[in-house]
Amino acid sequence: MVTEHRAVAALRVFLVLLFGILVMFQTFSLPGQFAHMARESPDFAYLRWPATAVTVFWLLCVQVVIVATWKLLSLVKADRIFTEVALKWVDAIVWAIAAAWAVLVGVFLYVGFNADDPGLPLLLFLLLTGVTVLGLLMVVMRALLRQATTLRTDMEAVI
């Protein structure tokens, strides 16, 4: 039990750190990076705002996952993880991953049809495969949480 509390505390520290870093990237780094790329490669300057919007959206999806994870950790700490409330937060994670996946499919198709070199499409395909696995894993984890919640509810009714 002590190890669990330490792990939850450490995870919360790193979730806050990650969230802060993502906000910095969204507001300072990515817009500046794409502005610099537009100046350095005028042929691709038209991609500045779409690339900025897509990457900021992806980071927003990660932030939704971070917030939902924080809420789930609060439910674990309060011993309320096997409730309907937890399922709503897991749904938020699944939907955030699904939204990021849908945009990634669009980016993959755009880059795939316009690329001269197979390197970037292959990298995007790898990323797309990874996000697909993560999304499907979360769907399975949600189903397991649903079963555990039902079993706990049944056990509490018996007791």
C-alpha positions as CSV (number, residue, x, y, z in Angstrom):
1,M,0.0,0.0,0.0
2,V,2.8,2.4,0.8
3,T,4.5,1.7,-2.5
4,E,1.2,2.4,-4.3
5,H,0.9,5.8,-2.6
6,R,4.5,6.7,-3.5
7,A,3.9,5.6,-7.1
8,V,0.7,7.7,-7.3
9,A,2.5,10.7,-5.8
10,A,5.4,10.4,-8.2
11,L,3.1,9.9,-11.2
12,R,1.2,13.0,-10.3
13,V,4.5,15.0,-10.1
14,F,5.4,13.8,-13.6
15,L,1.9,14.4,-15.0
16,V,2.1,18.0,-13.8
17,L,5.6,18.4,-15.3
18,L,4.5,16.8,-18.6
19,F,1.4,19.0,-18.7
20,G,3.5,22.1,-18.2
21,I,6.0,21.1,-20.9
22,L,3.1,20.5,-23.3
23,V,1.6,23.9,-22.6
24,M,5.0,25.5,-23.3
25,F,5.3,23.6,-26.6
26,Q,1.8,24.6,-27.6
27,T,2.3,28.3,-27.0
28,F,5.9,29.0,-27.7
29,S,7.9,26.2,-29.4
30,L,5.6,24.8,-32.1
31,P,4.3,28.1,-33.5
32,G,7.9,29.5,-33.6
33,Q,9.3,26.3,-35.1
34,F,6.7,26.3,-37.9
35,A,7.2,30.0,-38.5
36,H,11.0,29.4,-38.8
37,M,10.4,26.5,-41.2
38,A,8.2,28.7,-43.4
39,R,10.9,31.3,-43.6
40,E,13.6,28.7,-44.4
41,S,11.6,26.7,-46.9
42,P,9.2,29.1,-48.7
43,D,7.9,26.2,-50.9
44,F,6.3,24.7,-47.8
45,A,5.2,27.9,-46.2
46,Y,1.6,27.1,-46.9
47,L,1.9,24.2,-44.4
48,R,2.8,26.5,-41.5
49,W,-0.7,27.0,-40.0
50,P,-2.1,23.5,-40.8
51,A,1.0,21.9,-39.2
52,T,0.7,24.2,-36.2
53,A,-3.0,23.5,-35.8
54,V,-2.5,19.7,-36.1
55,T,0.4,19.5,-33.6
56,V,-1.3,21.7,-31.1
57,F,-4.4,19.5,-31.4
58,W,-2.4,16.4,-30.8
59,L,-0.8,18.0,-27.7
60,L,-4.3,18.9,-26.6
61,C,-5.4,15.3,-26.9
62,V,-2.4,14.3,-24.7
63,Q,-3.4,16.9,-22.2
64,V,-6.9,15.4,-22.1
65,V,-5.4,12.0,-21.4
66,I,-3.2,13.6,-18.6
67,V,-6.2,15.2,-16.9
68,A,-8.3,12.0,-17.2
69,T,-5.4,10.0,-15.7
70,W,-5.2,12.5,-12.8
71,K,-8.8,12.0,-12.1
72,L,-8.5,8.2,-12.3
73,L,-5.6,8.4,-9.8
74,S,-7.9,10.4,-7.5
75,L,-10.5,7.7,-7.8
76,V,-7.8,5.0,-7.0
77,K,-6.7,7.0,-3.9
78,A,-10.3,7.2,-2.7
79,D,-10.9,3.5,-3.5
80,R,-13.7,4.5,-6.0
81,I,-12.0,3.2,-9.2
82,F,-14.6,0.6,-9.8
83,T,-17.5,3.0,-10.3
84,E,-19.3,4.5,-13.3
85,V,-17.4,7.8,-12.8
86,A,-14.1,6.0,-13.6
87,L,-15.6,4.7,-16.8
88,K,-16.4,8.2,-17.9
89,W,-12.8,9.2,-17.5
90,V,-11.6,6.2,-19.4
91,D,-14.1,7.1,-22.1
92,A,-12.4,10.5,-22.3
93,I,-9.1,8.9,-22.8
94,V,-10.5,6.6,-25.5
95,W,-12.1,9.6,-27.3
96,A,-8.9,11.7,-27.1
97,I,-6.9,8.8,-28.6
98,A,-9.5,8.3,-31.3
99,A,-9.5,12.0,-32.2
100,A,-5.7,12.1,-32.4
101,W,-5.8,8.9,-34.4
102,A,-8.3,10.3,-36.9
103,V,-6.2,13.4,-37.5
104,L,-3.1,11.2,-37.8
105,V,-4.7,9.1,-40.5
106,G,-5.4,12.3,-42.4
107,V,-1.8,13.5,-42.0
108,F,-0.5,10.1,-43.0
109,L,-2.6,10.0,-46.2
110,Y,-1.6,13.6,-47.1
111,V,2.1,13.0,-46.6
112,G,1.9,9.5,-48.2
113,F,0.4,10.8,-51.4
114,N,2.7,13.8,-51.6
115,A,6.0,12.4,-50.4
116,D,9.1,11.9,-52.6
117,D,11.0,10.0,-49.9
118,P,9.5,7.0,-48.1
119,G,11.1,7.9,-44.8
120,L,8.4,10.2,-43.4
121,P,5.4,8.1,-44.5
122,L,7.1,5.1,-42.9
123,L,7.6,7.0,-39.7
124,L,4.0,8.2,-39.7
125,F,2.9,4.6,-40.4
126,L,4.8,3.5,-37.4
127,L,3.3,6.2,-35.3
128,L,-0.2,5.4,-36.6
129,T,0.3,1.7,-35.7
130,G,1.4,2.7,-32.2
131,V,-1.5,5.0,-31.6
132,T,-3.9,2.2,-33.0
133,V,-2.4,-0.3,-30.5
134,L,-2.7,2.2,-27.7
135,G,-6.3,3.0,-28.6
136,L,-7.3,-0.6,-28.8
137,L,-5.5,-1.4,-25.6
138,M,-7.6,1.4,-23.9
139,V,-10.8,-0.2,-25.3
140,V,-9.8,-3.5,-23.8
141,M,-8.8,-1.9,-20.5
142,R,-12.2,-0.1,-20.4
143,A,-14.0,-3.5,-20.9
144,L,-11.9,-5.0,-18.1
145,L,-12.8,-2.0,-15.8
146,R,-16.5,-2.5,-16.7
147,Q,-16.3,-6.2,-15.8
148,A,-14.5,-5.4,-12.5
149,T,-17.0,-2.7,-11.7
150,T,-19.9,-5.1,-12.3
151,L,-18.3,-7.8,-10.2
152,R,-17.6,-5.3,-7.3
153,T,-21.2,-4.1,-7.5
154,D,-22.5,-7.7,-7.4
155,M,-20.1,-8.5,-4.4
156,E,-21.3,-5.5,-2.5
157,A,-24.9,-6.5,-3.1
158,V,-24.2,-10.0,-1.7
159,I,-22.3,-8.7,1.3
